[in-house]
Amino acid sequence: MGFLSVLSCAHQWISARLQPGDLAIDATVGTGADTLFLAQRVGPRGQVIGFDIQNQALALAQARIRKQEDAAKLGSISLLQLGHERMAEAVPEDWHGSVGAVMFNLGYLPSEGADSSIITQTDNTIAALEAALQLLRPRGIITTVLYPGHDGGAQEADAVWQWASALPVEQAQTVVYRQLQRETSPFLIGIEKK
């Protein structure tokens, strides 16, 4: 068996921490794969809020969720057409300091016909990461999948790397999962709140 993909690794890290009944956030809904994964992990007593600026992404996610045969086993899902940088103001007040996991899958919407020029923006992503860290409970986790191989992706990946590297160790532990031989391969940064 080979190494896990960065997405599978992110799911594994979150699976080890997220419990039934937890609160979770998908900061970049995209096609809804991570939203669905989070809803499965938190179960019917849990809740998931997803953010995306594109109506097309939210429609793809809703279609994916509707196809689930075990919908009764999913947590409640709220999808918001908002940028992830507005996360802190958009989630209920009682979520602050109580979220178990926040997932970021940066870049662009990976769907046929999608406009690949619409990408996550570095400043918004850093603001969203800062908000996510404040929303987490102790031992909560942020996973951030970065794609340095597309236009704008390397700059965003570098900024996230710098931001995560500068976090005080008293506040969070940060790890990286990356293929070292290819500079443009996707990679994962995990952040666990202390």
Beta strands, then each sheet from edge to edge (+ up, - down):
strand 1: 23-26
strand 2: 47-51
strand 3: 76-80
strand 4: 99-105
strand 5: 136-146
strand 6: 172-178
strand 7: 187-193
sheet 1: 3+ 2+ 1+ 4+ 5+ 7- 6+
end
